[in-house]
């Protein structure tokens, strides 16, 4: 009997981020089905309640945990997310650059130790700074196989002229598309607008980040006042303790609403229960998505959505889905109240989308994963 391949899986998992934890659950299941014994590195032990399976084990994401896992494994799989980018302000990027270099050296060290290194379902870019480009190039050159999640990332990889020939496939959250699509069909749609929030201080100058949500809040309040039976759910997808997550910004957004409409609003915070948040999203007839996975989930659930493009990955997804300009708000500047009102009007007037073909999307994700697991 052949021994199962021993795979260490690294990503932004167990860090109280709904999108990444959603991917962790589906990636672990896909790798186990593909003949892997999985040790998934996690920032917090709560992930063991989300990711399960006879051939899956959660291990601490610390120096000791990483070293032990690398000694044990046959391959290091870095799965999901957009780590290699430089979207941050200059001050934030100088600190973030250490992480980019660390990942590049980790991949290189694993390769030198005789391990296969697989980058699976990742995004690349934007990479405008030379230091970010150099770190990304080193990371790609250390990989045996590479699976990119969108065409813009493919273009970025071509510009770097580094790494193995990439496979193009959907975001890894599509591994669970059938289950998500079933949820979208099963949960009754309410007259409810969803808004996903995040702290913009890492991406915009202080003056702009402080007031970024003000015109959006004003436009939402005006719509709630004009349509008293409309409800609002504000989503906080990233809730890591001690970090500038989404929860505090989401609370301030609700408190900034006029008191006369505040009782129409509800806060939904990710606290480790993926299904609860997905069901809350499915209750919305339309979603204004800032977080990347808020847009992805809206699409798979079959709900109309608009985006706030705080990062290029959000724009890339909107482009891939053919989202019209009337359903997009900028994330690199503060919008005017008129701009926001126009987008919200268009969003709430849009017909609910039918959603992606979930069986096809899941099959495409599995094919891309299997392709990079078999190569190299």
Buried (B, 14 or more C-beta within 10 A) or exposed (E): EEEBBBBBBBBBBBBBBBBBBBBBBBBBBBBBEBEBBBBBBBBBEBBBEBBBBEBBBBBBBEEEBBEBBBEEBBBBBBBBBBBBBBBBBEEBBEEBBEEBBEBBBBBBBBBEEEBBBBBBBBBBBBBEBEBBBBBBBBBBBBBBBBBBBBEBBBBBBEEBEBBBEBBBBBBBBBBBBBBBBEBBEEBEBBEBBBBBBBBBBBBBEEEBBEEBBBBBBBBBBBBBBEBEEBBBBBBBBBBBEEEBBBBEBBBEBBEBBEEEBBEBBBBBBBEBEBEEBBBBBBBBBBBBBBBBBBBBBBBBBBBBBBBBBBBBBBBBBBBBBEBEEEBBBEBEEBBEBEBBBBBBEBBBEBEEBEBBEBEEBBBBBBEBBBBBBEBE
